[in-house]
Amino acid sequence: MGSGKTSLVTALAGSLAMDIYVVTLSS
């Protein structure tokens, strides 16, 4: 398991957190 998978998970978590952040702001 190299750093490629880790960065993928990090990017996924980052975009997910961004979605939640935007939804929280707009509501």
N, CA, C and O atoms as CSV, one atom per row, in Angstrom:
chain,resi,resn,atom,element,x,y,z
A,1,MET,N,N,0.836,-1.194,0.000
A,1,MET,CA,C,0.000,0.000,0.000
A,1,MET,C,C,0.878,1.254,0.000
A,1,MET,O,O,1.430,1.636,1.032
A,2,GLY,N,N,0.997,1.877,-1.150
A,2,GLY,CA,C,1.861,3.046,-1.259
A,2,GLY,C,C,1.139,4.318,-0.870
A,2,GLY,O,O,0.034,4.287,-0.329
A,3,SER,N,N,1.785,5.439,-1.156
A,3,SER,CA,C,1.211,6.735,-0.796
A,3,SER,C,C,0.102,7.131,-1.773
A,3,SER,O,O,-0.656,8.063,-1.506
A,4,GLY,N,N,0.008,6.432,-2.891
A,4,GLY,CA,C,-1.013,6.755,-3.879
A,4,GLY,C,C,-2.406,6.547,-3.319
A,4,GLY,O,O,-3.302,7.366,-3.519
A,5,LYS,N,N,-2.575,5.424,-2.603
A,5,LYS,CA,C,-3.876,5.140,-2.022
A,5,LYS,C,C,-4.193,6.129,-0.905
A,5,LYS,O,O,-5.337,6.551,-0.738
A,6,THR,N,N,-3.165,6.488,-0.148
A,6,THR,CA,C,-3.363,7.421,0.966
A,6,THR,C,C,-3.816,8.779,0.452
A,6,THR,O,O,-4.737,9.385,0.998
A,7,SER,N,N,-3.160,9.251,-0.602
A,7,SER,CA,C,-3.508,10.567,-1.140
A,7,SER,C,C,-4.899,10.540,-1.759
A,7,SER,O,O,-5.611,11.544,-1.747
A,8,LEU,N,N,-5.283,9.387,-2.300
A,8,LEU,CA,C,-6.615,9.258,-2.879
A,8,LEU,C,C,-7.670,9.385,-1.787
A,8,LEU,O,O,-8.670,10.086,-1.944
A,9,VAL,N,N,-7.426,8.690,-0.674
A,9,VAL,CA,C,-8.350,8.749,0.460
A,9,VAL,C,C,-8.406,10.162,1.023
A,9,VAL,O,O,-9.472,10.654,1.392
A,10,THR,N,N,-7.247,10.805,1.085
A,10,THR,CA,C,-7.179,12.173,1.611
A,10,THR,C,C,-7.974,13.124,0.718
A,10,THR,O,O,-8.704,13.984,1.210
A,11,ALA,N,N,-7.827,12.964,-0.588
A,11,ALA,CA,C,-8.548,13.819,-1.527
A,11,ALA,C,C,-10.050,13.566,-1.425
A,11,ALA,O,O,-10.857,14.493,-1.494
A,12,LEU,N,N,-10.405,12.301,-1.261
A,12,LEU,CA,C,-11.811,11.931,-1.143
A,12,LEU,C,C,-12.410,12.548,0.119
A,12,LEU,O,O,-13.496,13.126,0.084
A,13,ALA,N,N,-11.691,12.418,1.229
A,13,ALA,CA,C,-12.156,12.975,2.503
A,13,ALA,C,C,-12.230,14.490,2.417
A,13,ALA,O,O,-13.135,15.108,2.977
A,14,GLY,N,N,-11.270,15.089,1.709
A,14,GLY,CA,C,-11.241,16.538,1.576
A,14,GLY,C,C,-12.441,17.056,0.810
A,14,GLY,O,O,-13.055,18.047,1.204
A,15,SER,N,N,-12.778,16.389,-0.285
A,15,SER,CA,C,-13.916,16.838,-1.086
A,15,SER,C,C,-15.225,16.606,-0.341
A,15,SER,O,O,-16.169,17.388,-0.453
A,16,LEU,N,N,-15.262,15.517,0.421
A,16,LEU,CA,C,-16.459,15.217,1.199
A,16,LEU,C,C,-16.658,16.268,2.283
A,16,LEU,O,O,-17.776,16.731,2.509
A,17,ALA,N,N,-15.573,16.641,2.952
A,17,ALA,CA,C,-15.633,17.661,3.998
A,17,ALA,C,C,-16.042,18.998,3.403
A,17,ALA,O,O,-16.763,19.772,4.033
A,18,MET,N,N,-15.580,19.265,2.189
A,18,MET,CA,C,-15.910,20.517,1.520
A,18,MET,C,C,-17.407,20.561,1.221
A,18,MET,O,O,-18.048,21.599,1.387
A,19,ASP,N,N,-17.962,19.431,0.777
A,19,ASP,CA,C,-19.396,19.361,0.498
A,19,ASP,C,C,-20.194,19.649,1.760
A,19,ASP,O,O,-21.146,20.430,1.736
A,20,ILE,N,N,-19.806,19.018,2.861
A,20,ILE,CA,C,-20.500,19.208,4.134
A,20,ILE,C,C,-20.392,20.659,4.577
A,20,ILE,O,O,-21.351,21.237,5.088
A,21,TYR,N,N,-19.210,21.242,4.375
A,21,TYR,CA,C,-18.968,22.630,4.764
A,21,TYR,C,C,-19.878,23.577,3.992
A,21,TYR,O,O,-20.463,24.498,4.562
A,22,VAL,N,N,-19.988,23.337,2.686
A,22,VAL,CA,C,-20.824,24.180,1.831
A,22,VAL,C,C,-22.296,24.036,2.216
A,22,VAL,O,O,-23.027,25.025,2.273
A,23,VAL,N,N,-22.725,22.810,2.476
A,23,VAL,CA,C,-24.116,22.565,2.856
A,23,VAL,C,C,-24.430,23.246,4.182
A,23,VAL,O,O,-25.509,23.810,4.363
A,24,THR,N,N,-23.475,23.189,5.107
A,24,THR,CA,C,-23.671,23.814,6.415
A,24,THR,C,C,-23.782,25.325,6.268
A,24,THR,O,O,-24.583,25.967,6.948
A,25,LEU,N,N,-22.976,25.886,5.377
A,25,LEU,CA,C,-22.996,27.330,5.166
A,25,LEU,C,C,-24.319,27.787,4.559
A,25,LEU,O,O,-24.885,28.795,4.983
A,26,SER,N,N,-24.809,27.049,3.574
A,26,SER,CA,C,-25.977,27.486,2.828
A,26,SER,C,C,-27.283,27.255,3.585
A,26,SER,O,O,-28.306,27.842,3.236
A,27,SER,N,N,-27.263,26.413,4.609
A,27,SER,CA,C,-28.501,26.115,5.317
A,27,SER,C,C,-28.732,27.016,6.513
A,27,SER,O,O,-29.740,26.877,7.205
